[in-house]
């Protein structure tokens, strides 16, 4: 957060989180392992052999423990299918990271008397989500906390006309301490009430 006397900006990470990089890489490598194992069963051989000139450590890692008793139908075919599916999923995930879907910022500006909420979306004519509101429209800051397996902690900007806009990022929930601190700072800065605590 950049903090000045009259401007506050909260950055939203979006898809460029460490966990997304990690899972996209793991799924990509795992899918290659499945695919190469399926192809090896089709060829009824290992893709890498000790005397081949194109042997690499990467391929040996995946096909070194291949049991040659795997038949192409149905096990090898399924492994090729799962490998292809995993590879497509990892490609999709890398595109999300590249586009930084969900990333952006919330800016609260007392100088210009406005609030700007900016997010990146999927490619297309609505790629940029850029919303502007005046400070007069803000009635309160509301915090919603849902405990359980998929716990959610969200800060809402409550506007006139019973409109509520979520201003926290998706996918990486804040701790209770962080959400309490951010919500109270924002309510003090905008001089509005804080609901939900």
C-alpha positions as CSV (number, residue, x, y, z in Angstrom):
1,X,0.0,0.0,0.0
2,X,1.3,3.5,-0.9
3,X,0.4,5.9,1.8
4,X,0.2,9.6,1.5
5,X,-1.9,12.2,3.3
6,X,-4.6,12.2,0.7
7,X,-4.1,9.1,-1.5
8,X,-4.1,5.4,-0.5
9,X,-3.5,2.6,-3.0
10,X,-3.9,-1.1,-2.2
11,X,-2.4,-3.5,-4.8
12,X,-4.1,-6.7,-5.6
13,X,-1.8,-9.6,-6.7
14,X,-4.2,-11.6,-8.9
15,X,-2.9,-14.7,-10.6
16,X,0.8,-13.9,-10.2
17,X,1.1,-15.7,-6.8
18,X,3.9,-18.1,-5.9
19,X,1.4,-20.9,-5.5
20,X,0.1,-20.5,-9.0
21,X,3.7,-20.6,-10.5
22,X,4.3,-23.7,-8.4
23,X,1.2,-25.6,-9.4
24,X,1.5,-24.7,-13.1
25,X,5.0,-26.0,-13.2
26,X,4.2,-29.2,-11.2
27,X,1.2,-30.0,-13.5
28,X,3.3,-29.3,-16.6
29,X,6.1,-31.6,-15.5
30,X,3.7,-34.3,-14.3
31,X,1.8,-34.3,-17.6
32,X,5.0,-34.8,-19.5
33,X,5.7,-37.8,-17.4
34,X,2.3,-39.3,-18.1
35,X,2.5,-38.5,-21.8
36,X,6.0,-40.0,-22.3
37,X,5.0,-43.1,-20.3
38,X,2.0,-43.6,-22.6
39,X,4.0,-43.1,-25.8
40,X,6.7,-45.5,-24.5
41,X,4.0,-48.2,-23.9
42,X,2.8,-47.6,-27.5
43,X,6.3,-48.0,-28.9
44,X,6.9,-50.9,-26.4
45,X,10.2,-49.4,-25.5
46,X,11.7,-46.7,-23.4
47,X,12.0,-43.2,-25.0
48,X,15.5,-42.9,-23.7
49,X,18.1,-45.5,-23.6
50,X,21.6,-45.5,-22.2
51,X,23.3,-45.3,-25.6
52,X,21.0,-42.8,-27.4
53,X,22.6,-39.5,-28.3
54,X,19.6,-37.4,-27.5
55,X,19.3,-38.8,-24.0
56,X,18.6,-36.1,-21.4
57,X,18.2,-36.1,-17.6
58,X,14.7,-34.7,-18.0
59,X,13.5,-37.6,-20.0
60,X,15.3,-40.2,-17.9
61,X,13.6,-38.8,-14.8
62,X,10.2,-39.6,-16.3
63,X,10.8,-42.8,-18.2
64,X,13.6,-44.3,-16.2
65,X,11.3,-46.3,-13.9
66,X,8.9,-47.3,-16.7
67,X,7.7,-50.9,-16.5
68,X,7.8,-52.3,-20.0
69,X,4.8,-54.5,-19.1
70,X,2.4,-51.6,-19.5
71,X,0.1,-52.2,-22.5
72,X,-0.9,-49.3,-24.6
73,X,-4.6,-50.3,-24.5
74,X,-6.0,-49.2,-22.0
75,X,-3.3,-48.1,-19.6
76,X,-0.9,-46.3,-22.1
77,X,-3.8,-44.7,-23.9
78,X,-5.2,-43.3,-20.6
79,X,-1.8,-42.1,-19.6
80,X,-1.5,-40.2,-23.0
81,X,-4.9,-38.7,-22.4
82,X,-4.2,-37.6,-18.8
83,X,-0.8,-36.2,-20.0
84,X,-2.4,-34.2,-22.8
85,X,-5.2,-33.0,-20.4
86,X,-2.6,-31.9,-17.8
87,X,-0.5,-30.1,-20.4
88,X,-3.6,-28.2,-21.6
89,X,-4.5,-27.3,-18.0
90,X,-0.9,-26.1,-17.3
91,X,-0.9,-24.0,-20.6
92,X,-4.2,-22.4,-19.5
93,X,-2.8,-21.7,-16.0
94,X,0.3,-20.1,-17.6
95,X,-1.9,-17.8,-19.7
96,X,-3.8,-16.7,-16.6
97,X,-0.5,-15.9,-14.9
98,X,0.8,-14.1,-18.0
99,X,-2.5,-12.0,-18.3
100,X,-2.5,-11.5,-14.5
101,X,-6.2,-12.1,-14.3
102,X,-7.7,-10.5,-11.2
103,X,-4.6,-8.3,-10.6
104,X,-5.0,-4.5,-10.1
105,X,-5.4,-2.0,-7.4
106,X,-7.9,0.0,-5.3
107,X,-7.1,3.7,-5.1
108,X,-8.8,6.1,-2.6
109,X,-8.0,9.7,-3.6
110,X,-9.1,12.6,-1.4
111,X,-7.5,15.2,-3.7
112,X,-9.7,14.3,-6.6
113,X,-12.6,13.1,-4.4
114,X,-12.8,9.7,-6.1
115,X,-12.3,6.0,-5.7
116,X,-10.8,4.0,-8.5
117,X,-11.1,0.2,-8.6
118,X,-9.0,-1.3,-11.4
119,X,-8.6,-5.0,-12.3
120,X,-7.2,-7.0,-15.3
121,X,-9.6,-9.5,-16.8
122,X,-9.5,-12.0,-19.7
123,X,-8.4,-10.7,-23.1
124,X,-11.1,-9.0,-25.1
125,X,-12.9,-5.8,-25.2
126,X,-13.6,-5.9,-21.4
127,X,-9.9,-6.7,-20.5
128,X,-9.7,-3.7,-18.3
129,X,-12.2,-3.3,-15.5
130,X,-11.9,0.3,-14.4
131,X,-14.5,1.7,-12.0
132,X,-14.8,5.2,-10.6
133,X,-16.9,6.4,-7.7
134,X,-17.0,9.6,-5.7
135,X,-16.2,9.6,-2.0
136,X,-19.7,10.9,-1.3
137,X,-21.2,7.7,-2.6
138,X,-19.5,5.6,0.2
139,X,-21.8,4.8,3.1
140,X,-19.6,2.3,5.0
141,X,-17.0,-0.4,4.9
142,X,-18.4,-3.9,5.5
143,X,-16.4,-7.0,6.4
144,X,-17.8,-10.4,5.8
145,X,-16.1,-13.4,7.4
146,X,-17.2,-17.0,6.5
147,X,-15.5,-19.7,8.5
148,X,-15.2,-23.3,7.4
149,X,-13.4,-25.5,4.9
150,X,-13.4,-22.7,2.3
151,X,-13.1,-19.7,4.6
152,X,-13.6,-16.4,2.9
153,X,-12.7,-12.9,4.3
154,X,-13.9,-10.1,2.2
155,X,-14.0,-6.3,2.5
156,X,-16.9,-4.6,0.8
157,X,-17.2,-1.0,-0.2
158,X,-20.9,-0.2,0.6
159,X,-22.3,2.5,-1.7
160,X,-25.6,4.4,-1.8
161,X,-28.4,2.4,-3.2
162,X,-27.4,-0.8,-1.4
163,X,-24.6,-1.5,-3.8
164,X,-21.6,-3.5,-2.5
165,X,-18.3,-3.9,-4.3
166,X,-15.7,-6.4,-3.0
167,X,-12.3,-4.8,-2.8
168,X,-10.1,-7.7,-1.7
169,X,-8.3,-10.1,-3.9
170,X,-9.7,-13.6,-4.7
171,X,-7.8,-16.8,-4.0
172,X,-5.4,-15.7,-1.3
173,X,-7.5,-14.9,1.8
174,X,-6.1,-12.4,4.3
175,X,-5.6,-13.3,7.9
176,X,-8.2,-12.0,10.4
177,X,-5.6,-9.5,11.8
178,X,-4.7,-8.2,8.3
179,X,-8.3,-7.8,7.2
180,X,-9.2,-6.0,10.5
181,X,-6.3,-3.7,10.1
182,X,-7.0,-2.9,6.4
183,X,-10.7,-2.4,7.0
184,X,-10.3,-0.1,10.0
185,X,-7.6,1.9,8.3
186,X,-9.8,2.4,5.2
187,X,-12.9,3.3,7.3
188,X,-10.8,5.9,9.2
189,X,-9.3,7.3,6.0
190,X,-12.8,7.6,4.4
191,X,-14.4,8.7,7.7
192,X,-17.2,6.2,7.4
193,X,-18.5,3.5,9.7
194,X,-17.1,-0.1,9.8
195,X,-19.6,-2.9,9.8
196,X,-19.2,-6.6,10.4
197,X,-17.0,-6.7,13.5
